[in-house]
Amino acid sequence: MDNKSSSTIQLANFGLRLRKLRKERGYTNYEHFAYQNGFNRVQYGRYENGANISFKTLVNLLAALDISLAAFFAEGFSEEESEKENQEDI
């Protein structure tokens, strides 16, 4: 696997992890989460769909989700977890 496809896969995993945490916190709609936490709704939607993100924005998003960097990246980024989560979202 080359670096580009690897980074694309990990950004997709990132988006799935964001979506999962948002829903766990009771936000069924990404726009409501973004609005209530001061994020641009369109841009936040892009993050959930695998767009690249700055570190500062990542830190702010994780604060809004009340999760640490370590806890966020501890789940959802292995190949096995990625395949399982992709199947659940279908």
N, C-alpha and C positions, 0 to 999 in steps of 0.2 A: 504494500500500500504506500503510495507516495504521500508527501507532506500535505499537498493540497487536499487530497481526498480525506486524509486523516483529520485535518483541521475542519473540514466541512462536516464530517461525521460528529466531531466533538462539539461544534457549534449547534448542530441539531440536538445532540444530547443535552446541551445547556438549555436550549429552548424547552425541551420536554421536562427538564427538571424544574424550570421556572413555572411552567404551566401546572405541574403536579403540586408544587408548594402553594401556588395561588389558590388552587381549588381546595386544598386541604385547609386553607385559612378561611374558607367560606365564600370566596369570590368566584361565582360561576361565570362571570363575564370579565374578560381582561380589561375592557374599557373602564369598568367601575373601579377595579383595583388601581389602574393607572391614574384615573382622575382623583380618587380619594387620597392617593399618596404623592401627588404632585409630579407625575411623570407624563410626558407627551404620550397620548393614547396610541397614535399611529406608530411612533417609534417603539413603544413597549410591545406592541403587537409584532413588530419585526423581530424583537429579541426572542419572543416565544417561537418564532418561525426560523430561528437560526442565524439572525444577523449578528455581525461582529459588534462588540460592546467595549466601551472604555472601562478601565479599572475603577475609576471614580464612580461611574454609573453603576457598575456591578456592586460596589460597596454600599451605595445608597439603596439599591434594590434589595440587597440582602438585609439591610437594616429594616426596611419596610416589611419584609417577610419574617423578621425576627429570627434570623438564622446566621450563624457564623460562616466565614469562608470555609473553614475546615469541615464543618457539618454539611455544607452545601455540596462540596466536591467529594465527600465520602461515599456518596451514593449516586448511581445513575450514569457513570462514565466508563464502566467496563464494557467490553463487547457483548457479553452475555446479557447484562442488564439492558443495554441499548436495544438489542433484538427483542427482548421481552416487552419493554415499554413501547416500542414501535408497533408491535402486534396489538397491544392493549388500546392504543389510540386509533386503530383502524375501525 
